[in-house]
Amino acid sequence: MKQYLTIKDLSTMLQLKISTIYSLVYNKRIPYKKIGSGKRSALRFDMDEINNWINPEKAVDKPKKSLSSRKRIKDIDSIIQDAIADVVKS
């Protein structure tokens, strides 16, 4: 089940002023949900989205190297070793 934070909860968690969070929301620099409409609307912050926003490298799987790039590295290593061996022989 998703956990949603209020501005006050988020302020405490991030150790930021509430006005700073409002500024981030206004500039669309933080993920949020607007619940309701008009003067009675409220902002809520999905805990998972906030964690991904704080640590984006954990949210995105890093692409694995393809076998072809690994093979190319082996080929380059063998070329370098052959060149060193030729220099040593000379």
Secondary structure, 3 states (H helix, E strand, C coil): CCCEECHHHHHHHHCCCHHHHHHHHHCCCCCCEEECCHHHCEEEEEHHHHHHHHCHHHHCCCCCCCHHHHHHHHHHHHHHHHHHHHHHHC
